[in-house]
Amino acid sequence: MNKIRETASYPSVVAGAAILALVLAGCGGPAGTSESPEAGQSAASAANGSGDSAGSDNSGGTPDSGDRPGDAVTGTAPKQAVPTNERAGGTGECRAADLELSLGRGEGTAGTNYRPLRFTNVSGTPCVIHGFPGVSYVAGDDGHQVGTAAYRTGEKGAPVTLRPGRTAHADVGFVQVRNYDSADCKPRPVRGLRVYPPHETNAMFIAAPGTGCAEFPDGQQLTVATVQPGR
């Protein structure tokens, strides 16, 4: 009887073990083969060579205008290089070809006559003029220089933006050469002035017939101040 019972119970034990194995296999298979959504996303990002931060910035890590409010506030967006011949607002410097010269009426003080040397923008675009022009007397058909160039007086002023048709000026002082001994001055007739606008290498000419000193040991026969706005 004992053998019959033991033999009869053996299939039941085997069946139970088989069922238990199937249950365990059903639970253990997915746990060993599946990935969580987070793990899959990280793997895809790594495969693409970028993380979430790069994915949120279509510029490849370079801040774009307006995409990131923080960048706009702190000014971390990259700035384009500005050409060296341009000033504030992208306006270029005034060149000789942009300008027309004229001389205003003079005012005399202590043997020197001061006249405004005027620069008028005759181009179609604004330009910037800044600093001291170069000024000297010239004579003869060849335009040779007479005496030394004008001596700069005062401090360099602020840049002046000239819109088309507008004018800036620099005061030029003309010493009365007749007040000096001709042996020291060596007076020469002059045709006018050779003028270099600030930061310009091309000269301009304006007629101003008179007398200059080929030599001027006691000082300067011409002076020039910085460019200022207006006539």
Sequence and secondary structure as in RCSB ss.txt:
>XXXX:A:sequence
MNKIRETASYPSVVAGAAILALVLAGCGGPAGTSESPEAGQSAASAANGSGDSAGSDNSGGTPDSGDRPGDAVTG
TAPKQAVPTNERAGGTGECRAADLELSLGRGEGTAGTNYRPLRFTNVSGTPCVIHGFPGVSYVAGDDGHQVGTAA
YRTGEKGAPVTLRPGRTAHADVGFVQVRNYDSADCKPRPVRGLRVYPPHETNAMFIAAPGTGCAEFPDGQQLTVA
TVQPGR
>XXXX:A:secstr
 HHHHHHHHHHHHHHHHHHHHHHHHHHHHHHHH   HHHHHHHHHHHHT  HHHHT TTTTS  TTT HHHHHHT
 S      TTB GGG BB  GGGEEEEE   EEETTEEEEEEEEEE SSS EEE S  EEEEEETTTTEEES   
EE S     EEE TT EEEEEEEEE GGGS HHHH EEEEEEEEEE TT  S EEEEEEEEEES  TTS SEEE 
  EE  
